[in-house]
């Protein structure tokens, strides 16, 4: 296959295709958060229904993102990416036409499947298509433009919801998907890994999906139903499936998650930190737009814009934080970053009825944003540096899945812990009480993440990865995701 050079028309087409595809999925996440209160009112959804609207997507994404990368290697990266884009667009139509909560949740699960297919494919296409000398530039441009899409998400979501209906927030994906498909067919060459043999770990993916689904169902439904036979069955199925998943990964010749990775202390700690911080982040972002719209009377557009400083700070400082962590060591970035995130969450306790944006909301989101900027790139770089080079892709995929799972479980658990049930999200008094309880819980999670980082070696980004035992005879591991979703490439000694 001829490698594409930077600056050529084909290079611009490939870059536009991958930015549109991954940006569509990224934008959708921001839009749905902003639209959630309007969805709840129109469909008469309970808190559990809103949880499922978010968790249905996260569940499919977390369960399938690892195997999706290997599908592209085997059957063609462009082909799998296109399937993901078309799938995502079709599921968006179903979301936009949904007339009840159950239909919307089912459509969101299908959206998650499409998102899992196209998300790792974007980076894989760039790495396999561009000439080696141009790959870093292409990936950096892709990351920057994707960040702009994330920054625009809250504003675009608010405008779409306010202009007509929350349905427009889903239906807008249709023209984007069409343009993306046409660009891919015209500009993106097909590529695959000729050395990949065997079959994808479908059994592992199914067990992982059942495990996450069972546990999520038990956590979401227990507050409203009590621990009845259905909740108990979901819990048993979920735990049993996850245990079977772990046992299968230990025996598979080509596992989704090589168990050998978890023998490294730094890898385990960095992923535990990721879980804690992203759980805290997922919980706060779910409730923040509700609090702003229900308790402070913000319009959807204003609620979307309110959190925009967080994304702007991330865009401006994340890459720099990653470079500084590589130079000076990641430990104190990973200790201080989560603690600053926790401080931002505690400042959010002042966001209640009658609070002003400048006096209460803005200071909190600024501190919160600075904390996230300090931790996100360094923790990704640390995860990659803690794994041998041959596992860089799967290490990135595991970290991505851990982050999604943290958000998934936070959305499932937090409302019950905070006493938010039924339709209490529409009551400013009840919502504010739950909001403040949730902030304390999430601040505690973020702080735990920072304390975990105290045990990370400060020279991990400049040193040889921790020794990892070689695979046993007959074992063969394959990366589920093609590469790290970060600007930072850890330095090797």
C-alpha positions in Angstrom: 0.0 0.0 0.0 1.3 3.5 -0.9 1.8 5.7 2.1 0.2 9.1 2.0 2.4 12.2 2.4 1.4 15.2 4.4 -0.1 18.1 2.4 -1.4 16.0 -0.5 -5.2 16.1 -1.3 -5.5 12.5 -0.2 -3.9 13.4 3.1 -6.4 16.1 3.7 -9.2 13.7 2.8 -8.0 11.0 5.2 -7.6 13.5 8.0 -11.1 15.0 7.4 -12.6 11.5 7.4 -11.1 10.5 10.8 -11.8 13.8 12.4 -15.4 13.7 11.3 -15.9 10.1 12.5 -14.3 10.4 15.9 -15.6 14.0 16.3 -19.2 12.8 15.7 -19.0 10.3 18.6 -17.2 12.8 20.8 -19.8 15.5 20.1 -22.6 13.2 20.8 -21.5 12.5 24.4 -21.5 16.3 25.2 -24.8 16.9 23.5 -26.6 14.1 25.3 -25.5 15.4 28.7 -26.9 18.9 27.9 -30.1 17.4 26.5 -30.8 15.0 29.4 -33.2 17.2 31.4 -35.4 17.9 28.3 -35.4 14.2 27.4 -36.5 13.3 30.9 -39.4 15.8 30.9 -40.7 14.9 27.4 -40.5 11.1 27.8 -41.5 11.2 31.5 -38.3 9.3 32.4 -37.4 8.5 36.0 -33.8 8.9 37.3 -33.2 5.2 36.4 -34.3 5.9 32.9 -31.9 8.8 32.5 -29.1 6.6 34.0 -29.8 4.0 31.3 -29.8 6.6 28.5 -26.2 7.4 29.5 -25.1 4.0 30.6 -26.5 2.1 27.6 -24.0 3.9 25.4 -21.1 3.6 27.8 -21.8 -0.1 28.4 -21.5 -1.0 24.7 -18.5 1.2 24.2 -16.6 -0.2 27.2 -17.4 -3.8 26.4 -16.6 -3.7 22.7 -13.8 -1.1 22.2 -11.0 -3.7 22.7 -12.3 -6.3 20.2 -13.2 -3.6 17.7 -9.6 -2.7 17.1 -8.7 -6.3 16.3 -11.6 -6.5 13.9 -10.1 -3.7 11.8 -6.7 -5.5 11.8 -8.3 -8.7 10.4 -11.1 -7.5 8.1 -9.8 -4.0 7.0 -9.5 -0.8 9.0 -11.5 1.3 6.5 -14.2 -1.4 6.2 -14.7 -1.6 10.0 -14.6 2.2 10.4 -17.2 2.6 7.7 -19.5 0.0 9.3 -19.1 2.0 12.6 -20.0 5.3 11.0 -23.0 3.9 9.2 -24.1 2.0 12.3 -23.7 5.1 14.5 -25.7 7.2 12.0 -28.5 4.7 11.8 -28.7 4.3 15.6 -28.8 8.1 15.8 -31.9 8.1 13.6 -33.5 5.6 16.0 -32.5 7.8 19.0 -34.1 10.9 17.3 -37.3 9.1 16.6 -37.7 7.3 20.0 -41.1 7.8 21.6 -40.4 6.3 25.0 -37.5 5.7 27.3 -37.0 2.0 26.6 -36.7 2.6 22.8 -34.2 5.4 23.4 -32.1 3.3 25.7 -32.0 0.4 23.1 -31.0 2.9 20.4 -28.3 4.3 22.7 -26.9 0.8 23.1 -26.7 0.4 19.4 -25.0 3.8 19.2 -22.4 2.5 21.6 -21.7 -0.4 19.3 -21.1 2.0 16.4 -18.9 4.2 18.6 -16.8 1.2 19.5 -16.3 0.3 15.9 -15.3 3.8 14.7 -13.3 5.1 17.7 -10.2 2.9 17.5 -10.5 2.9 13.7 -9.8 6.6 13.4 -6.3 6.4 14.9 -5.6 3.0 13.2 -6.3 4.6 9.8 -3.9 7.5 10.5 -1.1 5.2 11.6 -1.4 2.7 8.8 -2.0 5.3 6.0 0.4 8.2 6.6 4.1 7.9 5.8 6.2 7.2 9.0 7.7 10.8 9.0 4.2 12.4 8.8 2.3 10.2 11.3 3.1 12.3 14.4 2.0 15.5 12.7 -1.2 13.8 11.4 -2.1 12.4 14.8 -1.4 15.7 16.5 -3.7 17.5 14.0 -6.3 14.9 14.5 -6.1 15.3 18.3 -6.3 19.0 18.1 -9.3 19.1 15.8 -11.0 16.4 17.9 -10.4 18.6 20.9 -12.1 21.5 19.2 -15.1 19.3 18.5 -15.2 18.4 22.2 -15.0 22.1 23.2 -17.8 23.0 20.8 -20.0 20.1 22.0 -21.7 21.8 25.0 -22.5 24.9 23.0 -23.7 23.0 19.9 -25.7 20.7 22.1 -27.4 23.6 23.9 -28.2 25.4 20.6 -29.7 22.3 19.0 -31.8 21.4 22.0 -33.0 25.0 22.4 -33.6 25.6 18.7 -36.1 22.8 18.3 -35.9 19.6 20.4 -33.5 17.2 22.0 -34.2 15.0 19.0 -32.1 17.3 16.8 -29.1 16.6 18.9 -29.2 13.0 17.5 -30.5 13.7 14.0 -27.6 16.1 13.3 -25.4 13.0 13.1 -27.0 11.9 9.9 -25.4 14.5 7.5 -22.1 14.2 9.3 -22.2 10.4 8.8 -23.0 10.7 5.1 -20.2 13.2 4.5 -17.8 10.9 6.4 -18.7 7.9 4.4 -18.3 9.7 1.1 -14.9 11.1 2.1 -13.7 7.6 3.3 -14.7 5.9 0.0 -12.9 8.6 -2.0 -9.7 9.2 0.1 -9.0 6.4 2.6 -7.1 3.3 1.3 -7.9 0.0 2.8 -5.3 -1.6 5.1 -5.1 -4.6 7.4 -2.5 -6.5 9.3 -1.4 -9.5 7.2 0.3 -11.1 10.2 -2.9 -11.4 12.3 -4.1 -15.0 12.5 -6.8 -16.7 14.4 -10.2 -15.3 15.4 -11.1 -12.2 17.5 -11.9 -13.0 21.1 -15.7 -12.9 20.7 -16.3 -15.0 23.7 -14.3 -12.6 25.9 -16.3 -9.7 24.5 -19.6 -11.3 25.2 -18.6 -12.2 28.7 -17.4 -8.7 29.4 -20.6 -7.2 28.0 -22.8 -9.5 30.1 -20.7 -8.8 33.2 -20.9 -5.1 32.9 -24.6 -5.2 31.9 -25.6 -7.4 34.8 -23.8 -5.3 37.4 -25.0 -2.1 35.9 -28.6 -3.3 35.8 -28.5 -4.4 39.5 -27.0 -1.0 40.6 -29.5 1.1 38.5 -32.6 -0.9 39.3 -32.1 -1.8 43.0 -33.0 1.7 44.4 -36.4 1.6 42.7 -37.2 -2.1 42.8 -35.4 -3.2 46.0 -33.4 -6.4 46.0 -36.0 -8.5 44.2 -35.4 -11.7 42.2 -34.6 -9.8 39.0 -32.0 -7.5 40.6 -30.4 -10.5 42.4 -30.3 -12.4 39.1 -28.7 -9.5 37.3 -26.1 -9.2 40.0 -25.3 -12.9 40.0 -25.1 -13.0 36.2 -22.9 -9.9 36.1 -20.4 -11.2 38.7 -20.4 -14.7 37.2 -19.7 -13.4 33.7 -16.8 -11.2 34.9 -15.3 -14.1 36.8 -15.6 -16.2 33.7 -14.1 -13.4 31.6 -11.0 -13.3 33.8 -10.6 -17.0 33.7 -10.9 -17.1 29.9 -8.3 -14.3 29.5 -5.9 -16.4 31.5 -6.4 -19.4 29.1 -6.8 -17.8 25.7 -4.0 -17.8 23.2 -5.0 -14.3 22.0 -6.8 -12.6 24.9 -8.4 -9.2 24.7 -6.6 -8.3 27.9 -3.2 -10.1 28.4 -3.1 -10.9 32.2 0.7 -10.4 32.1 0.1 -6.6 31.9 -1.3 -6.6 35.4 1.8 -8.0 37.0 3.4 -4.5 36.8 2.7 -2.3 39.8 2.7 1.0 38.0 0.3 -0.3 35.3 -2.2 -1.4 38.0 -1.9 1.8 40.0 -2.2 4.1 37.0 -5.4 2.3 35.9 -6.8 2.3 39.4 -6.2 6.1 39.4 -7.9 6.3 36.0 -11.0 4.5 37.3 -11.3 6.7 40.4 -10.9 10.0 38.6 -13.1 9.1 35.6 -15.8 7.8 38.0 -15.7 11.1 39.8 -15.8 13.0 36.5 -18.6 11.0 35.0 -20.8 11.5 38.1 -20.3 15.2 38.3 -20.8 15.9 34.6 -24.0 13.9 34.6 -25.5 16.0 37.4 -24.0 19.4 36.7 -26.2 20.1 33.6 -29.3 19.0 35.6 -28.3 21.3 38.5 -27.7 24.3 36.2 -31.0 23.9 34.3 -33.3 22.7 37.1 -32.0 24.5 40.2 -30.4 27.7 38.6 -32.8 28.1 35.7 -30.2 28.0 32.9 -31.3 27.4 29.3 -29.7 24.3 27.6 -27.4 26.6 25.7 -26.3 28.4 28.9 -25.8 25.1 30.7 -23.6 23.9 27.8 -21.5 27.0 27.7 -21.1 27.0 31.5 -18.7 24.1 31.4 -16.8 25.3 28.3 -13.8 26.6 30.3 -13.0 23.1 31.4 -12.5 21.9 27.8 -10.6 25.1 26.8 -8.2 24.6 29.7 -7.7 20.9 28.6 -7.0 22.0 25.1 -4.4 24.6 26.1 -2.6 22.7 28.9 -3.0 18.9 28.5 -0.2 18.4 26.0 2.1 20.7 28.0 1.4 18.8 31.2 2.3 15.6 29.4 5.6 17.0 28.3 6.4 18.4 31.7 5.6 15.0 33.3 7.9 13.3 30.9 10.7 15.8 31.8 10.2 15.9 35.6 8.4 12.7 36.3 4.6 12.0 36.5 4.2 11.3 40.3 3.4 14.7 41.5 1.2 15.5 38.5 -0.8 12.4 39.3 -1.0 13.3 43.0 -1.7 17.0 42.7 -4.0 16.8 39.7 -6.7 14.6 41.3 -6.5 16.7 44.5 -7.1 19.9 42.5 -10.0 18.1 40.8 -11.4 17.3 44.2 -10.9 20.9 45.3 -12.9 22.0 42.2 -15.7 19.7 43.1 -15.8 21.1 46.7 -16.1 24.6 45.2 -19.1 23.3 43.2 -20.9 23.0 46.6 -21.7 26.7 46.2 -23.6 26.1 42.9 -27.2 26.2 44.2 -30.4 28.2 43.6 -29.6 31.9 43.3 -25.8 31.4 42.8 -24.2 33.6 40.1 -22.0 32.3 37.3 -19.0 34.5 38.0 -19.2 34.1 41.8 -19.9 30.4 42.1 -19.8 28.4 38.8 -16.8 29.9 37.0 -14.3 29.6 39.9 -15.3 26.0 40.4 -15.0 24.9 36.8 -11.7 26.7 36.4 -10.1 24.8 39.3 -11.7 21.6 38.1 -10.3 22.1 34.6 -6.8 22.9 35.8 -6.8 19.6 37.8 -8.0 17.6 34.9 -5.3 19.1 32.6 -2.7 18.1 35.1 -3.7 14.5 35.3 -5.2 13.3 32.0 -2.1 13.3 29.7 0.4 12.2 32.4 -1.7 9.2 33.4 -2.1 8.0 29.8 1.6 8.3 29.3 2.3 6.5 32.5 0.1 3.6 31.5 1.9 3.3 28.2 5.4 3.6 29.7 4.5 0.9 32.3 3.8 -1.6 29.5 6.3 -3.2 27.1 6.3 -1.6 23.6 4.6 -4.7 22.0 1.6 -4.1 24.3 1.3 -0.3 23.7 -2.0 -0.7 21.8 -3.7 -3.0 24.2 -2.4 -1.0 27.2 -4.1 2.1 25.7 -7.2 0.2 25.0 -7.4 -1.2 28.6 -6.9 2.3 30.0 -9.7 3.6 27.7 -12.0 0.8 28.8 -11.2 1.4 32.5 -12.1 5.1 32.1 -15.4 4.3 30.4 -16.2 1.7 33.0 -15.5 4.1 35.8 -18.0 6.6 34.3 -20.5 3.8 33.6 -20.5 2.6 37.3 -20.6 6.2 38.7 -23.7 7.0 36.6 -25.3 3.7 37.9 -24.4 4.1 41.6 -24.3 7.8 42.4 -28.0 8.8 42.2 -28.9 6.1 44.7 -26.1 7.0 47.0 -27.2 10.7 46.8 -30.9 9.8 47.3 -31.9 10.9 43.8 -34.8 8.6 42.7 -38.0 8.7 40.8 -38.5 12.2 39.2 -36.6 14.1 41.9 -34.3 15.5 39.3 -37.1 17.9 38.3 -37.4 19.3 41.9 -34.8 22.0 42.6 -34.7 21.3 46.4 -34.3 17.6 46.1 -31.8 17.9 43.2 -29.6 20.4 45.1 -29.5 18.1 48.1 -28.4 15.2 46.0 -26.0 17.3 44.0 -24.1 18.3 47.2 -24.0 14.7 48.4 -22.7 13.6 45.0 -20.0 16.2 45.0 -18.6 15.0 48.4 -18.6 11.4 47.1 -16.9 12.3 43.9 -14.4 14.6 45.6 -13.5 11.7 47.8 -13.0 9.4 44.8 -10.7 11.9 43.1 -8.7 12.4 46.2 -8.2 8.6 46.5 -6.9 8.6 43.0 -4.3 11.2 43.9 -3.2 9.2 47.0 -2.8 6.1 44.9 -0.3 7.9 42.7 2.1 8.3 45.7 3.4 4.8 45.0 4.2 5.5 41.3 7.9 5.7 40.4 8.8 9.2 39.4 11.2 8.1 36.6 8.7 5.8 34.9 8.4 7.9 31.7 12.1 8.0 31.1 13.0 4.5 32.2 12.7 1.1 30.7 9.2 -0.4 31.4 8.9 -2.6 34.5 10.0 -6.1 33.9 7.1 -8.2 32.6 7.3 -11.9 32.3 7.5 -13.3 28.8 4.5 -15.2 27.4 4.5 -18.9 28.1 5.0 -21.2 25.1 1.9 -21.2 23.0 0.7 -17.8 24.2 0.0 -15.1 21.6 -1.2 -11.6 22.5 -2.6 -9.1 20.1 -3.4 -5.4 20.6 -7.1 -4.7 20.6 -6.6 -1.0 19.9 -4.0 0.4 17.5 -2.4 3.1 19.5 -2.6 5.6 22.4 -5.2 8.4 22.3 -2.8 11.0 23.5 -0.3 13.7 22.3 2.4 12.3 24.6 4.8 9.6 23.5 6.8 8.4 26.6 10.5 8.7 26.3 12.5 5.5 26.3 15.9 5.1 27.8 
